[in-house]
Amino acid sequence: MPAPDEMDVVLEKLPLRIGAYVPDDLLEDWFAPGTGMNPVSKEALAAAKTYGWRFECEFKYYPERMEGVFWKWVPAI
């Protein structure tokens, strides 16, 4: 299942320096279903990063928190 349309809206409207946090099970379901989990597959993480760029968002995965974060970077800070 791809990321829901609502997530597109969230990332489009995401204010600078605010994060959107996605649990790793949803990352796997949305971006690379069937590739395995624990740890999240490299395919899912690469697809999430590409997805984030569509909305000018950075993406980073935090394995210790078992979640990925999308955010809009502020170059002047």
Secondary structure, 3 states (H helix, E strand, C coil): CCCCHHHHHHHHHCCCCCEEEEEHHHHHHHHCCCCCCCCCCHHHHHHHHHHHHCCCCEEEEECCCCEEEEECCCCCC
